[in-house]
Amino acid sequence: MRAGYSVLREIDKKNFIPEGNDYGLSEREFENFIFFLENKGFLERVLRVNDFFSIKPARLTLKGKELLEELHHYEASYPADRSELKKWVEIEKKAYSNGAFEDY
């Protein structure tokens, strides 16, 4: 849930506009992730025009703000530098991975 926390945090604080490469995701994967957060009711006002989408005008819903509060324990280890986000998210990915990709 680190990636979700980070995206919601950055949208809420407006430090920067998160992008897929911040988390090691392709543009399509990131777009799907944003739509997931929107469909779950954590985000609103995601801009869509044909094949283009933007989270610049997006904002958290009450449910999104509650999730940020619930996951506030991540703040203690949250990286100060944007370039460290991918590494920070990878920690959780490794912790919950079943090792299926380690053979490749």
Order of alpha helices (4+ residues) and beta strands (2+ residues): alpha-alpha-beta-beta-beta-beta-alpha-alpha
